[in-house]
Amino acid sequence: MKKLSDIKQLKLYLWLGAVFLCLHLISYTVQGESDLPFRSINETWLVLYLTAANCWLLEYNVPKLSWRKPFRSILRLLAAVFIYSMGLFIWRQLGVTLHIFHPLGAPIEISERLSILTGHSASSIFFFALVRHIFNHIKLKQDAQQLRIASQQAELNYLKSQTNPHFLFNTLNNIYSLARDKSDLAPESILRLSKILRYMLYETSGPYIAIEQDLKIIDDYIALEKLRYDETLRVSFNHDLENMKQSLPPLLLIPLVENAFKHGVSETRDRPFVDIHLAIKDRQLLFIVKNSTGDPAGENKTKANIGLSNLRRQLELLYTDYSLEVQQEAFVFTATLKINLATHV
């Protein structure tokens, strides 16, 4: 991991060196210099040195400066001053000796040459440090964003891992009730449960699924629940979808349906019912689940349960524009979910 980071930093400095060189060549072109080919070679030779010097200064030297070690810090600063002044002058002379660097114009005093080269070094430090700071700031924000996304995805997976076993636990309880009563409907209930399990195992691993797939599972779950009740239970499930292939996070809607049976119909003694309506138009989802309850309006507060709690948190992680409202009336409980599907994060 450290080597990978070092390679990325090296690429950054090579890129900065190339940009710094281009800026100088552009300035010579604007000034109308006639000896541009030779100046290009000279600047390339100097920029090679300055790129290495800035990499050393910003990545190795500056991070090790400390008020707790003043002597070492002073030595490092003196070394930096030497590298950016006399060091660059020596590098230039080496290029002249190797016939790489071509002196242009009239000869000048060494002190003046040092002054010019030092100014050249100072401009490179400012450029490299500024761009490096901007680059690292952007990279830090991107890393933080990636970490936030990974954290949210981990939490979302955890919520799903809670919801699915909770859903299956309630379903197994239903089958247990049928088996205990030696009902002939027990085999059918097991068959429907196997379809739900197959769906959970093989179809819900991805972030999205076609809404028609979830509708089939809701139908199977409703049929499974109806096996426990006689003909007094009335269930209505209607939907108005402009596109059956509309994508939706898998099993997002099932907690409200499950809640209607577990905390509503199962506690209703007289004329139990569940009315479910689903509509999606222009990527606006409306899901209303209304069910009978055993409590008069205002007698008991709406009970919090793992299904609704997890659903609220999943919605927070998945969408920026949504609402989930629950309302308790006289022996009737209504849950209304609205989602702007275009606001998926």
Secondary structure, DSSP 8 states (H G I E B T S, - for coil): -HHHHHHHHHHHHHHHHHHHHHHHHHHHHHHT-TTHHHHHHHHHHHHHHHHHHHHHIIIIIGGG--TTSHHHHHHHHHHHHHIIIIIHHHHHHHHHHTT-S---SS---HHHHHHHHHHHHHHHHHHHHHHHHHHHHHHHHHHHHHHHHHHHHHHHHHHHHHHHHHHHHHHHHHHHHHHHTT-TTHHHHHHHHHHHHHHHHHTSSSS-EEHHHHHHHHHHHHHHHHTTS-TT-EEEEEEEES-TT-EE-TTSSHHHHHHHHHTTGGG--SS-EEEEEEEEETTEEEEEEEEE-SS-TTTS-----HHHHHHHHHHHHHBSSEEEEEEEETTEEEEEEEEEGGGB-
